[in-house]
Amino acid sequence: MKIEAKVVSIETIKPSSPTPKPLKKHYLSFLDQLAPPYFSSRVYFYSSNPTIPNSQKSNLLKKSLSETLSRFYPLAGRLIDNLYVDCNDGGTPFFEAEANCDLSQVITNPDPENMKKFLPYKLNESQDICMAVQATYFHCGGLAVGLLISHKIADASSLTLFSNTWSAVSRNGDGGGVPFPKFDGATYFPPHDVSGFSPSTEGMMKEELTTRIFTFPAAKISVLRERFSGGSGGLPGRRPSRVEALSAFIWTRFISATGVKADQNIKTYIVNQAVNLRTRVDPPLSEYHFGNLIWASIARLAADDDDVEVINKFREAMKAVISAGYDVAKLKELNLMKEMMGQARKGELVSLSFTSYCGFAVYEVDFGWGKPDWVGLPGLPYKNFVIFKDTKGGDDGIEAMVHLRKRDMQKFEDDLEMKRLKE
C-alpha cells in the first residue's frame, strides 16, 4: 500500500507576545551564511493516547507553539537574502493532515522516503520562512509531528533545543524551567562577504539515489571498538567512540564494496564529519546557543587505509578544527572546499560525509501524551551521506541512515562484513 497524508487545514501560528523592537533584526553568523538553503527536519511519531482526543492535541500543539515562538522569535520571522532574519512575527505555517494508514505501517521497517509525507514542504523549498510544522493523524489514533527549520539559522543541535523546549512548554505551560535560547552566534562568528562561495542546492544529486536505515546493535559496536583499540596495531590513546568506530567501519566497507579503488581517475579520498563547536571552542558555548555552530572536519585518506589509520586521520582533522577555535580565518577553508567541488565535478574525488545525532535528546520530546515511539528523518538528495542516530531506549545501539547511488547501495548491502555487523 502506498502511504499518503492528505492536508486538511493550514494556518499561521504567531508568537504569543510581540518581539521587542531592539530584536527585530537577527543577523546571520559567518557559519549561518555558509549553511545550505534547505530545511533541517525531524518527524516524531506517537502512539494513540485515548485519554487525549486529537482535537485537544491539536489545540495544545498550536497554543504551546505560539508561546515557544515568543522565546525563539527568529523562527517566526522571514529570511532576507543571506544576511539576516526580519523578526516581524510573521508566524509559522501549521499544517494538519490525515494519513491513509496506521502508525505501525510507517514505523515498522521504516522507509526514509515516506518521512517526506509527514512534512509540510520539500526540504529544498525553504523560500523565506524559517520554520513550518505538520501534524498528521493516523487511523489508529497515532500522531506524527513533522518539524522543519531553515538550515540557514539552525543546526541539528538547535532543532533539538527547539523541539525539547516546545514539548516542555506543552507539558508544563512555562517550559519547565528550560533556559531561554541565546541568539548571539554573529558575535562569535561575525558575518563576512561570502559572495564567492554561495551555498546552494546545486550539489543535490539528480541521478537516482537510495536511502537505507542500517541498525547496529550496541554489542556489535562494542566489538568494533575493542578491535580497533587492541593489539600492537591498535589505536594509541583513548578507545574509539561509537561514532568513530562505526564511521571508520562504514568508510572502509564503502571503499571495498563499491570498488572505487580501481578507478584510475580518482585522485582524492576524503571524509567530512560535522563537528559541534559549542563544547570545543575556548571558552565553550552552552547547548542553549541557537544557530549553526558546526564546522566540517575534513580528513584526507588513502584508498588502502585500514580502520585504525582512518580513525587516526579523523582525529587529526578534528584537532585542526578545535585548534582554530573562534578564528574564522582558520575555519574558512573556502579555497579547499572550492578545490574539492571542482574535483568532484571532474569525477576525481570520492567523499563520504557523516553527521551524528548520537547523544541528542531526540526521544525526550513529550508534548503531554508520552514520548515518541520512533523519530524519523527523511532521505536527503545527497549521495555518499550518512546520518547517525541513537536507537530508542538508550542501549548504545546506532541507526545509520545511508544515502548512496542505487548501484552502490546494492553492493554495500551485499558486503559480507556489513551483514555480519548488523546481525
Secondary structure by P-SEA (a helix, b strand, c coil): cbbbbbbcbbbbbcccccccccccbbbbccccccccccccbbbbbbcccccccaaaaaaaaaaaaaaaaaaaccccbbbcccccccccccbbbbbbbcccccccccccccccccccccccccccccccccbbbbbbbccccbbbbbbbbbcccccaaaaaaaaaaaaaaaaccccccccccccccccccccccccccccccccccccbbbbbbbbbcaaaaaaaaaaacccccccccccccaaaaaaaaaaaaaaaaacccccccccccbbbbbbcccccccccccccccccccccbbbbbcccccaaaaaaaaaaaaaaaaaaccccccccaaaaaaaaaaaaaaccccbbbbbbcccccccccccccccccccccccccccbbbbbbbccccccbbbbbccccaaaaaaaaacaaaaaaac
